[in-house]
Amino acid sequence: MSWRLAIVHETAVEYGGAARASYNELRMTPQNTAHQTTLTHHVELDPRSAVWQYTDYWGTRVTSFDLQEPHGTLTIRALSTVETGTTASGVRRSGARRPVMSWAELGERTATGDFAEFLSRTGRTTVDPALEEQLRERTQGADPREAVAEIAAWVHGTLTYMPGATGVQTNAQEAWDQKSGVCQDFSHLGVAMMRAIGLPARYVSGYLFPDPDAEPGASAVGESHAWVEYWAGSWIGIDVTNQTEPGLRHVVVGHGRDYGDVLPHKGIYHGAPDSSLDVVVHFTRLA
């Protein structure tokens, strides 16, 4: 079984005056993986500009461009067609579970340093020692998969999904303390807790089609989404926000240590002292 999705990610920037010498990076290109195939992708810009593409250190495709002439607004439309759900061998994405390593095997592999970047704290994936101690008590005796399930259930049951409650600089402990946040916060907490017990974990940026029961032809308005992957012999996904495994509705764009590595749009400019940002993602299930 597979889904074919059309995704239009539109970002509108309005400056409080004329901006010039604007340099921008986009991370909006869905990846090609064993579970998804990007059939088409292109970016439309207003004002128009030449674009360059490269793959960053974390394996995310980046589109970059600059605008030298003064402009009061910037509109970015990233249009993609993606098929999700099957591996190269035709196995369903939500099929049989892959085996996971034991803690002893995992310790031997991580001792090489290969996963150091996904075991280290960042500013956004830090929790207090007291919370780490509670975590160790809750996961004592669990194998890696069971420990992840406990973390996902604990975070999902503690935090309330509340848009606007946090910002892009909010860290995991701050979100935990106020017991609310969005997918970015749920994912930062999941990453922080998994790393705290010795599981390599990375932040995943992408999209989630809002309606699980959508039929071909259905459209919906949504936004970017985030979830987590942990390594226990292979990278395994867990959507902490929804306490579920990634499935047909999930589209992977990028991976990183935290949100800072996978911002959909970041840039700098000269001129106007302030700006406002409006983002919307349109989805259509094509098949």
TIBA-613550 format. One record per residue (C-alpha): z, x, y; residue in one letter. Coordinates in Angstrom, 2 decimals. Each point is the difference from the previous one (the first is absolute). Layout:
TIBA-613550
+---------+---------+---------+------+
!       Z !       X !       Y ! type !
+---------+---------+---------+------+
!       Z !       X !       Y !    a !
...
+---------+---------+---------+------+
***
This chain:
TIBA-613550
+---------+---------+---------+------+
!       Z !       X !       Y ! type !
+---------+---------+---------+------+
!    0.00 !    0.00 !    0.00 !    m !
!   -0.76 !    1.23 !    3.49 !    s !
!   -0.10 !   -1.19 !    3.60 !    w !
!   -2.58 !    0.87 !    2.62 !    r !
!    1.39 !   -0.03 !    3.54 !    l !
!   -1.53 !    0.27 !    3.46 !    a !
!    2.45 !    1.49 !    2.50 !    i !
!   -0.41 !    0.18 !    3.77 !    v !
!    2.75 !    2.00 !    1.70 !    h !
!   -0.26 !   -0.53 !    3.76 !    e !
!    2.02 !    1.93 !    2.57 !    t !
!   -0.22 !   -0.81 !    3.72 !    a !
!    1.53 !    2.41 !    2.50 !    v !
!    0.35 !   -1.02 !    3.64 !    e !
!    0.95 !    2.69 !    2.48 !    y !
!    1.87 !   -0.54 !    3.24 !    g !
!   -2.83 !    1.65 !    1.88 !    g !
!   -2.87 !    2.34 !   -0.80 !    a !
!    0.48 !    2.26 !   -3.04 !    a !
!   -2.07 !    3.12 !   -0.51 !    r !
!   -0.16 !    2.90 !   -2.42 !    a !
!    1.20 !   -2.23 !   -2.83 !    s !
!    0.31 !    1.68 !   -3.42 !    y !
!    0.55 !   -2.23 !   -3.03 !    n !
!    0.52 !    0.09 !   -3.75 !    e !
!   -0.39 !   -2.97 !   -2.34 !    l !
!    1.35 !   -0.31 !   -3.53 !    r !
!   -1.61 !   -3.29 !   -1.00 !    m !
!   -2.41 !    1.02 !   -2.79 !    t !
!    1.00 !   -1.41 !   -3.42 !    p !
!    0.11 !    2.64 !   -2.71 !    q !
!   -1.98 !    0.19 !   -3.22 !    n !
!    2.53 !    0.08 !   -2.84 !    t !
!    0.22 !   -0.95 !   -3.65 !    a !
!    1.07 !   -3.46 !    1.20 !    h !
!   -2.34 !   -0.66 !    2.91 !    q !
!   -3.51 !    0.79 !    1.19 !    t !
!   -1.03 !    0.04 !    3.65 !    t !
!   -3.47 !   -1.52 !    0.07 !    l !
!   -0.61 !    0.19 !    3.76 !    t !
!    1.85 !    1.27 !    3.04 !    h !
!   -0.93 !    0.60 !    3.61 !    h !
!    1.65 !    0.07 !    3.42 !    v !
!   -1.19 !   -1.73 !    3.17 !    e !
!    1.23 !    1.21 !    3.40 !    l !
!   -0.15 !   -1.47 !    3.49 !    d !
!   -0.63 !    2.13 !    2.06 !    p !
!   -2.34 !    1.59 !   -2.51 !    r !
!    0.55 !    3.56 !   -1.14 !    s !
!   -1.12 !    2.45 !   -2.65 !    a !
!    2.48 !    0.33 !   -2.88 !    v !
!    0.97 !    2.80 !   -2.38 !    w !
!    1.63 !   -0.35 !   -3.39 !    q !
!    2.16 !    2.25 !   -2.12 !    y !
!    2.64 !   -0.23 !   -2.73 !    t !
!    3.50 !    1.02 !    1.08 !    d !
!    2.60 !    2.04 !   -1.90 !    y !
!    1.39 !   -3.11 !   -1.74 !    w !
!   -3.43 !   -1.19 !   -1.21 !    g !
!   -0.51 !   -2.75 !    2.61 !    t !
!   -3.42 !   -0.46 !    1.57 !    r !
!    0.15 !    0.43 !    3.78 !    v !
!   -2.51 !   -1.18 !    2.62 !    t !
!    0.32 !    1.78 !    3.34 !    s !
!   -1.69 !   -0.52 !    3.36 !    f !
!    0.45 !    0.71 !    3.69 !    d !
!   -0.91 !   -1.85 !    3.18 !    l !
!   -0.43 !    2.11 !    3.10 !    q !
!   -1.18 !   -2.67 !    2.45 !    e !
!    2.55 !   -2.27 !    1.75 !    p !
!    0.70 !   -3.24 !   -1.86 !    h !
!    2.50 !   -2.83 !    0.45 !    g !
!   -0.10 !   -1.32 !   -3.56 !    t !
!   -0.74 !    1.32 !   -3.48 !    l !
!   -0.96 !   -2.20 !   -2.94 !    t !
!   -0.09 !    1.40 !   -3.54 !    i !
!   -1.35 !   -1.99 !   -2.96 !    r !
!    0.20 !    1.52 !   -3.47 !    a !
!   -2.01 !   -2.05 !   -2.49 !    l !
!    0.39 !    0.54 !   -3.73 !    s !
!   -1.05 !   -1.60 !   -3.27 !    t !
!    2.24 !    0.92 !   -2.92 !    v !
!    0.17 !   -0.94 !   -3.66 !    e !
!    3.47 !    0.17 !   -1.55 !    t !
!    1.48 !   -0.48 !   -3.42 !    g !
!   -1.70 !    2.11 !   -2.65 !    t !
!    0.17 !    3.61 !   -1.08 !    t !
!   -3.02 !    2.05 !   -0.95 !    a !
!    0.52 !   -1.02 !   -3.62 !    s !
!    0.27 !   -3.68 !    0.91 !    g !
!    3.74 !   -0.29 !   -0.56 !    v !
!    1.62 !   -2.60 !    2.22 !    r !
!    2.00 !    1.38 !    2.89 !    r !
!    2.93 !   -2.16 !   -1.00 !    s !
!   -0.36 !    0.84 !   -3.71 !    g !
!    2.31 !    1.86 !   -2.37 !    a !
!    2.64 !    2.17 !    1.60 !    r !
!   -0.52 !    3.73 !   -0.04 !    r !
!    2.70 !    2.12 !   -1.67 !    p !
!    2.39 !    1.80 !    2.32 !    v !
!    1.74 !    3.33 !   -0.37 !    m !
!    3.66 !    0.40 !   -0.81 !    s !
!    2.28 !    1.48 !    2.67 !    w !
!    0.05 !    3.30 !   -1.92 !    a !
!   -3.80 !    0.21 !   -0.11 !    e !
!   -0.21 !   -1.02 !    3.64 !    l !
!    2.47 !    2.72 !    0.98 !    g !
!   -2.12 !    2.65 !   -1.73 !    e !
!   -3.16 !   -1.10 !    1.82 !    r !
!    1.56 !   -0.32 !    3.44 !    t !
!    1.73 !    3.39 !   -0.35 !    a !
!   -3.41 !    1.66 !    0.49 !    t !
!   -0.04 !   -1.13 !    3.64 !    g !
!   -3.25 !   -1.96 !   -0.38 !    d !
!    1.67 !   -3.16 !    1.31 !    f !
!    2.25 !    1.57 !    2.63 !    a !
!   -1.63 !   -1.92 !    2.86 !    e !
!    0.65 !   -3.31 !   -1.75 !    f !
!    3.61 !    0.85 !   -0.81 !    l !
!    1.01 !    1.17 !    3.48 !    s !
!    1.51 !   -2.21 !    2.69 !    r !
!   -1.89 !   -0.78 !    3.17 !    t !
!    1.30 !   -1.53 !    3.21 !    g !
!   -1.05 !   -3.44 !   -1.18 !    r !
!    1.11 !    0.37 !   -3.64 !    t !
!    3.64 !    0.99 !    0.46 !    t !
!    3.07 !   -1.93 !   -1.15 !    v !
!    3.69 !    0.83 !    0.37 !    d !
!    1.99 !    1.77 !   -2.77 !    p !
!    2.11 !   -3.14 !   -0.49 !    a !
!   -3.08 !   -2.07 !   -0.77 !    l !
!   -1.31 !    2.73 !   -2.32 !    e !
!    3.30 !   -0.12 !   -1.90 !    e !
!   -0.27 !   -3.77 !   -0.43 !    q !
!   -3.57 !    0.49 !   -1.20 !    l !
!    1.00 !    2.52 !   -2.64 !    r !
!    2.68 !   -2.36 !   -1.28 !    e !
!   -2.50 !   -2.90 !   -0.23 !    r !
!   -2.62 !    2.05 !   -1.87 !    t !
!    2.33 !    1.94 !   -2.31 !    q !
!   -1.32 !   -0.12 !   -3.57 !    g !
!   -3.39 !   -1.45 !    1.00 !    a !
!   -3.29 !    1.67 !   -0.85 !    d !
!   -2.42 !    0.66 !    2.90 !    p !
!   -1.79 !   -3.36 !   -0.28 !    r !
!    3.28 !   -1.91 !   -0.25 !    e !
!    1.38 !    1.91 !    2.98 !    a !
!   -3.04 !   -0.92 !    2.10 !    v !
!    0.37 !   -3.65 !   -0.99 !    a !
!    3.65 !    0.10 !    1.08 !    e !
!   -0.91 !    1.60 !    3.34 !    i !
!   -2.73 !   -2.56 !    0.67 !    a !
!    2.31 !   -2.90 !   -0.84 !    a !
!    2.84 !    1.41 !    2.11 !    w !
!   -2.17 !    0.59 !    3.08 !    v !
!   -1.83 !   -3.30 !   -0.41 !    h !
!    3.28 !   -1.88 !   -0.35 !    g !
!    1.67 !    1.74 !    2.95 !    t !
!   -2.67 !    0.02 !    2.71 !    l !
!   -1.48 !   -3.08 !    1.64 !    t !
!   -3.68 !    0.24 !    0.89 !    y !
!    0.00 !   -0.41 !    3.78 !    m !
!   -3.01 !    1.04 !    2.14 !    p !
!    1.08 !    1.64 !    3.24 !    g !
!    3.45 !    0.95 !   -1.27 !    a !
!   -0.92 !    3.68 !   -0.24 !    t !
!   -2.49 !    2.45 !    1.51 !    g !
!   -2.23 !    2.76 !   -1.30 !    v !
!    2.76 !    2.58 !    0.58 !    q !
!    2.71 !   -1.95 !   -1.87 !    t !
!    1.31 !    2.01 !   -2.94 !    n !
!    1.15 !   -1.21 !   -3.39 !    a !
!    3.73 !    0.09 !    0.76 !    q !
!   -0.45 !   -1.93 !    3.25 !    e !
!   -1.94 !   -2.72 !   -1.80 !    a !
!    2.68 !   -0.14 !   -2.71 !    w !
!    2.79 !   -0.29 !    2.55 !    d !
!   -1.61 !   -2.93 !    1.81 !    q !
!   -1.11 !   -1.63 !   -3.29 !    k !
!   -3.46 !   -0.90 !    1.30 !    s !
!   -3.46 !    1.46 !    0.47 !    g !
!   -3.62 !   -0.13 !   -1.08 !    v !
!   -1.98 !    1.58 !   -2.84 !    c !
!    0.21 !    3.41 !    1.66 !    q !
!    3.81 !   -0.15 !   -0.14 !    d !
!    0.18 !   -1.34 !   -3.55 !    f !
!   -2.32 !    2.83 !   -1.07 !    s !
!    1.87 !    2.72 !    1.89 !    h !
!    3.21 !   -1.12 !   -1.69 !    l !
!   -1.66 !   -0.03 !   -3.41 !    g !
!   -1.38 !    3.50 !    0.55 !    v !
!    3.32 !    1.31 !    1.32 !    a !
!    1.99 !   -1.39 !   -2.93 !    m !
!   -2.45 !    1.20 !   -2.66 !    m !
!    0.01 !    3.51 !    1.43 !    r !
!    3.81 !   -0.07 !    0.18 !    a !
!    0.21 !   -0.39 !   -3.80 !    i !
!   -2.66 !    2.63 !   -0.70 !    g !
!   -3.17 !   -2.10 !   -0.25 !    l !
!   -3.05 !    1.25 !    1.92 !    p !
!   -1.08 !   -2.90 !    2.22 !    a !
!   -2.73 !   -0.54 !    2.55 !    r !
!   -0.74 !   -2.61 !    2.65 !    y !
!   -3.19 !   -2.04 !   -0.51 !    v !
!   -1.91 !   -1.58 !    2.87 !    s !
!   -2.54 !   -2.73 !   -0.66 !    g !
!   -0.62 !   -3.72 !    0.03 !    y !
!    1.31 !   -3.06 !   -1.82 !    l !
!   -2.04 !   -3.18 !   -0.23 !    f !
!    2.54 !   -2.65 !    1.05 !    p !
!   -0.82 !   -2.78 !   -2.48 !    d !
!    0.56 !    0.73 !   -3.72 !    p !
!   -1.79 !   -3.22 !   -0.99 !    d !
!   -3.10 !    0.49 !    2.15 !    a !
!   -3.31 !   -1.00 !   -1.54 !    e !
!   -3.31 !    1.75 !    0.78 !    p !
!   -1.08 !   -0.95 !    3.51 !    g !
!    3.55 !   -0.32 !    1.33 !    a !
!    0.89 !    1.79 !    3.23 !    s !
!    3.36 !    0.99 !    1.48 !    a !
!    1.47 !    1.85 !    2.94 !    v !
!    2.51 !    2.73 !   -0.72 !    g !
!    0.91 !    3.56 !    0.88 !    e !
!    0.38 !    3.45 !   -1.46 !    s !
!    2.49 !    0.38 !   -2.84 !    h !
!    2.13 !    2.77 !   -1.49 !    a !
!    1.50 !    0.65 !   -3.42 !    w !
!    1.23 !    2.94 !   -2.10 !    v !
!   -1.24 !    2.15 !   -2.86 !    e !
!    2.35 !    2.13 !   -2.11 !    y !
!   -0.92 !    2.74 !   -2.44 !    w !
!    1.33 !   -0.04 !   -3.56 !    a !
!   -2.89 !    1.52 !   -1.93 !    g !
!   -2.52 !   -1.78 !    2.23 !    s !
!    0.13 !   -1.78 !    3.35 !    w !
!    1.29 !   -3.56 !   -0.47 !    i !
!    0.06 !   -2.61 !    2.76 !    g !
!    2.77 !   -2.36 !    1.03 !    i !
!   -0.19 !   -2.45 !    2.91 !    d !
!    3.64 !   -0.03 !    1.12 !    v !
!   -0.61 !   -2.63 !    2.70 !    t !
!   -1.15 !   -2.53 !   -2.60 !    n !
!    1.85 !    1.49 !   -3.00 !    q !
!   -3.17 !    0.20 !   -2.04 !    t !
!   -2.51 !    2.48 !   -1.36 !    e !
!   -3.18 !    0.46 !    2.07 !    p !
!   -2.79 !   -2.18 !   -1.31 !    g !
!   -3.36 !   -1.53 !    0.76 !    l !
!    0.93 !   -0.83 !    3.60 !    r !
!    1.08 !    3.56 !    0.90 !    h !
!   -2.49 !    2.42 !    1.56 !    v !
!    0.98 !    3.67 !    0.36 !    v !
!   -0.99 !    1.85 !    3.18 !    v !
!    2.23 !    3.07 !    0.06 !    g !
!    3.05 !    1.87 !   -1.27 !    h !
!    2.57 !    2.16 !    1.73 !    g !
!    3.64 !    0.98 !    0.33 !    r !
!    0.65 !   -2.97 !    2.30 !    d !
!   -1.73 !   -2.23 !    2.56 !    y !
!   -0.61 !    2.94 !    2.31 !    g !
!   -2.57 !    1.47 !   -2.41 !    d !
!   -2.10 !   -3.16 !   -0.28 !    v !
!   -0.06 !   -1.73 !    3.41 !    l !
!   -3.07 !   -2.29 !    0.03 !    p !
!   -0.75 !    1.06 !    3.59 !    h !
!    1.42 !    2.79 !    2.11 !    k !
!   -1.29 !    1.72 !    3.09 !    g !
!    0.65 !    1.54 !    3.37 !    i !
!   -1.66 !   -0.52 !    3.37 !    y !
!    0.20 !    0.85 !    3.68 !    h !
!    0.23 !   -2.46 !    2.85 !    g !
!    1.63 !   -3.41 !   -0.28 !    a !
!    3.83 !    0.21 !   -0.20 !    p !
!    0.35 !   -2.73 !   -2.63 !    d !
!   -1.95 !   -2.02 !   -2.55 !    s !
!    0.37 !   -3.04 !   -2.28 !    s !
!   -1.15 !   -0.34 !   -3.58 !    l !
!   -1.12 !   -3.05 !   -1.96 !    d !
!   -0.83 !    0.29 !   -3.71 !    v !
!   -1.30 !   -2.61 !   -2.44 !    v !
!   -1.44 !    0.28 !   -3.51 !    v !
!   -2.44 !   -2.62 !   -1.31 !    h !
!   -0.43 !   -0.36 !   -3.76 !    f !
!   -2.58 !   -1.87 !   -2.07 !    t !
!   -0.01 !   -0.17 !   -3.77 !    r !
!   -3.68 !    0.36 !   -0.90 !    l !
!    0.33 !   -0.17 !   -3.79 !    a !
+---------+---------+---------+------+
***
